């Protein structure tokens, strides 16, 4: 289920973060960006949103997003 290229679900504020990732992951993200023309930041943001929605148990009980 792929959203339309360049489509954003909401106009959420953006911020920058610096991370260290495995080289293989970085290479895969680059290939995905080249193939789909979806920016890396959007690909990673989508992946993290899916991870977060699947792991609500990683948050304290009183956390509200």
N, C-alpha and C positions, 0 to 999 in steps of 0.2 A: 504494500500500500504506500505509494509514493505520492507526495503532494506535488502540486504544480510547481515547476521550477521557479524559484524566486518568491513563491507565495509565503507570507508570514501569517501565523495564526493570530497574533496580537501585536500591538505596538508596545512591547515591553521595553523598558530602558535597557541599554546594553552597557557592559563594563568589560574591561580587559583583565585577563589573568594569565600568569606565566606558569606553565607546568612542565614537568619532565615526563615524557612518555616513551614507551618502547619504540625503537626505530621502525619496527615492522608496522605498528599502528600508524605512525606518521606517514609511512610510505603508502599504506592502504588508503588513508584519508585523501592523500594527494591523487591517487589513481581514481578514487570515487569522484573527486572534484573535477578532474579532467574529463571523465566519462559523462557525468551528469550536468556539468556546468553549474552545479549548486555550490556556493562558496563553502570553504572548509568550516568557517564559523557556524554556518547554518547546519551543516551535517553533524558537527560535534554537539551543538546545542540540542538538536533533535535526539541524538543518541543519549545524551545526559538526561533529558526530560523523561525519556522512556525508562532509563535506569532508575531514576528517582521515583517514578510512579510505581515501579515494580518493587521498590524497597522502602516503603513507608515505615517499616519496622526499624530502620536506621535512625529515625528521628525520635526525640523524647515524646512521651505521650501528650505533653502540653504544647507542642510545637504547632504553630499555625502559619501556613504559607500565604 
